Amino acid sequence: MIDAAFAPALASVADGRIPSATLGMVAADGRRWVRYAGKAALVPEPEDLTEDHWFDLASVSKVIATTTMILRLADQGRLDLDAPLTTAIPDLRQYDVANAAERKLTFRDCLAHRTFFPAVEPIYTYGDDPARLRAFVLQREWRHGPPVYSDINFILLGIAIERITGQPLGAWPLGEGLGFGPPPGPAVATEHCMWRGRVLKGEVHDENCFAMGGQTGHAGLFGTVAGVLDFARGLLDGSGASPAMLEAVRTPQYEHRTCGWERKFQGWSGGQACSDETIGHTGFTGTGLWVDFERGLAWTLLTNRVHPTRHRESGIFQLRPETGDALIAAWDREA
């Protein structure tokens, strides 16, 4: 089963479209399967991929770390998802208290990307002092637009978590095989960063996250395939989330988005063979995690498709759904 599911990724590695790939599957009863192939690094020195390598999870950080933290704080009664962000960040747009639309946004709005923020902003170009950049995010008058998937939403949520807990995001216990960088074991290389002037390995790929100290709500998490699968199993069997948390991540909030996650929709990254009760999320570096609650099955595809540069055609947007469809077909044959 796992070999049939891994075949598309294996072909991508063999064709040189991506340097390496790891596919992991886990069932609600604890059974798991892993396959991997390729190079953890091509330059400056070639390095074979192993099952123990840590991947820069990029925006998968939003669901494994930030969404989980926010929902658990809500479970504990330390925040209300429908309360404005200002309950945790009273200084948000503090110079325009009467008119600032940001002050009316709720935690749920940000989790569901139901805001007016731009998709991305080169915050790192405004400096490299983490405290100053956080102040910049809070006080900037952001240009308004229609709701889109926006990193700003989760940067704000990360700041809220820091304010509520009084600790950096990295202090939150996430389980073995997950953590904000640098990782404690061998790391997969990502891009030769033109800004930093080096191949990134064990340091966060996202420029804004790096400039803000490496621990933000939108990026910065590293993980092994085992760590990601452990998290996914916690969703499948309920050991890692309360009933209220599971309802939040499975229930549509805005279009195809739940609290933090995406639900299956036409043309999405998880393929069309999975059930309608499937959620997922991807990361820019070439990562992704999908959870099919109806089948009791989750899978993660981890690649370093941006190595040594993002400016090439990796085929990742075709590979993800192709892998999902192959995996579900193989699962259903053996069910």
N, C-alpha and C positions, 0 to 999 in steps of 0.2 A: 504493500500500500504506500508506504513512505517513498519508495523508489519511483513509483509512477508519479507521485505528487512533486517530487524533486526534479523530474526530468526537464521541465522547462528552464529552471534555474541552472541546472548542470549544462544545458546547451548554451545558455547565455555566457557562462564562464568559459566554456570551450571555444566559443566564437570571439572571445575577447571583448564582449560588450560590457561586462562587469568583471572586476578582478576576483571577487569571491562571493559566496552565498552560503548561508546557513538556513535550513528549514527545520523548524521544530513544531511538533503536534502534541497536544495533550488532551486526554479525555477526562470527563468529570470523575471517572472512577480511578484516576491516577495513572493510567497507562500513558506512556509517552514514547515518541519516536523522534530521532534527530538525524539529519544528514548534512554534510558540509563539503565544500570543495573550493579550490582556488587559492589565491594569495591574499594574506592579510595586508601585505604591502608589496608594491612593485618597485618603488623608489623611496629613499635612496638605495636601500638594500632589499632584495626579494626576501619574503618571509611567508612560509606556508601557514594557512589558516588551520586552527585547531578548534575543538569544541569549547575550549576554555577561554577563547579570546573575548574581550569586551568590545562591544560596539557603541558608538556614539548614537544614541537613540533619537536625537533631534526632537521633532515635535511629538513623538510618542511619549516624551516627558510629560506632555499636557494631560494625558489620561492616566498613566501609571503613577505619576507623582502628584501633580497639582490638583487634578479633579478628585483624586482619592483623598487628598488632604482636606480640601474644601468640604467635601461631603462628610468626612468623618468629624470635622469641626462642627458642622451642622447637626450631626447625630448627637454630639456632646452638648448641644445647646449653646455653643460659643459663637455661633452666627446664625442668621436667618437668611436662607437663600433668596428670599424676596425683599429683603431689606437693602437699602442703598449701600454702595461701597463705602460711603462716608462714615458708616457705623464703625468701620475698622480703619479708615483712612480719612480722618476729619479734615486734613489739610489738602485734600484733592481740590484743585483749582480754587485755592483759598483766597485769591485776589478778585474773584468774580463769583462770590457766593450766590448772588441773586439770580444770575443769568446762566451759569455754567451748566450745560446739558450733562456733562460728565457726572455731576453730583447727584443726578437722578437715576443713574444706572445701577442695577442690582447685581448681586453675585450671579443670579441665574441668567441675566442678560449676557454677562461675559462668558459664562460656561457654554451657552448656546450660540455664541457669536451673533447675538441679536442686538448689535450696537452699530454706531456710525463710524467707527474707527477705520483708518486705512488698513490694507492687508499687511503691509510691512513698512518700516521706516528705518533708514540707516542711522540709528541712534548712535552707533559707535563713532560716527564722523563728528560728533559734537564733543568728544573728549573720552577719557578713559578712567575717570574717577567714579567708582561704582555709586557712591552716595550722591554725587552731583548728577549723575545720569538718572538715578531714581527720582531726584527732585525735578529734573527736566521732564520726565514722563508725567509726573503729577501736575506740573504747573503749565505745561504747554497747552495752547488752544489748538486742539487737533482739528484738521480739516474734516468736514462731515461728508458722508456719502451713504449709499445704500448698504444694508448689512452684508458683510463679507467675512470670510474666515480671516481673523486678524490676530497677529501675535500680541498686539497691544492689550487685548482682552486678558490674556494669560500673564503678561507682565504685571498688570494691575492686580490680578488674583494672587500672584506670587508675593507682591508687596503686602497685600492684605494678610496673607498667612504669616509673614515675618512680623507684622505689627501685632497680630493676635497672640502668637506664641512667644514673641520676644526672642526668637532664634532664627538663624538662617535656614533655608530649606533643607540643606544637607544634614541638619540635626534630626530630621524626621526619620524614624526607623522604617525602611522600605523592604527589608528582607535580604537574605544572602543573594549575591549576584546582581544587585541593583544599588546604584549610588551615584551621587554627583562626583564629577571628576576631580583629580585624576584617578583612574581606576587602579585597584591594587594588583592587577594581573596584566598579562599581555594584551595590548590594545590594537585594534584594527586601524590602519591608516586611513585618513580621509583626504582632504584636498591639499594641494600646494597653495597655501593662502597668499594671494598677491599682496594683501595688506600687511600680514605678519612676516612674509618673506621666508616661509618654511613649510615643509610638509607637516601636517597636523597628525599627531599620534598620541592619544592619551590626553589631549586637551580639546575643549569643546570646539566644534566646527563653526557654530553660529556666531557671527561677529558681534552682534548685540549682546548676546549672553556672555561672551568672553569679556567685553568691555565693562559689563556690569558685575563682574566678579566670578562668573562661571556657574552661578546658582540662581536661576531665574524661573519664573513660572512657565515660560514657553519652551525652554530647552535646557540642556546641561546634564541630563541624566545619561549614565552609561549602564550597560547591562550585558550579561552573558545570556546565551539562549536558555540556560537552566533558570536563571533569575526571571526572565520574561515569562517562561512557561509556568513557573510557580505562581506568579501574579495572576496569570490567566486562569489557572485551576482554582484559585481563590474566588474568582467570579463565578465559575461554573458550579462549584459545590457550595458556595455561600460562606466558606470559611474566611474569606478575605473581605467581605462586605456585608453590611446589615441589609435586611429587606428594604429599608428606605433607600439605601445607597443603590441597590440593584434596580429598584424602580426608577430612580433618577437617571441612571445611565442607559436604561432601556426605553424610556418613554420619550416620544418626540416632543421637543420644546419649540423648535422653529424650523420649518421645512423638514429636511432629513436629519437635523441635528438634535441630539439629546443633550444632557448635561455632560459636556466634554467630548462625547463621541459622535460618530456618524452611524446612522442606521442604513441598512441596505437600500440602495436606490438604483435606478437604471444607469448603467455605465460607471458604477463606483469601483473602488480599488479591490474589493473582495471577490469580484466575479458575480455571476448571476445564478450559480448553482446552489449557493447557500440558502438557508431559510430566510424568511422575512424577519425572523427574530435574531438577526445577526448584527453586531456592532463592530466597528473597526476604526483604526486611525493609522496614518502613515507619518513618516519622518523624511525630511529633505535629503538626508544622507543616504537614503535607500533602505529604510527600515519600515516595518509595519506589524500590526497585531490585529487579529480578527477573532471574534468570539461568537460562535453559533450556539445559542442557548437551546434551541429546539433539538439539535443533534447531540448536545452535550460535548462539544468539540471546539477547540481553539487552536489557532496556528499563528506562528510568527515567521516572517521572511526577513532575514537580516542580511543586508549587503553593504558594500562600500562603493556604491556606484559613482560617487563623486571623486574617487581616487583614480589618477592624480589630479583631475580637474572636473568641474561640473560642466565645462563648456564642450561637451561631446554627447553624442546620442547613445545612451545606455540601454534604451528599450525598457526602462523600469515601469513605465506606465502601461505597457502591454504585459510585462512579465507578472505583475501582481495579480490581475484578474485571471490570467492564464493559469497561474499556480493555484489560485483558489478554486477554480473550476475543476482542475485535474485532481486536486486533493479531495474535494467533495465527491467526485465521481468514484474515486478509489475507495473512499470510506463507505459509500452507499453499496458498492459491490460486495463488500465484506461484512456489511451490517447483518 
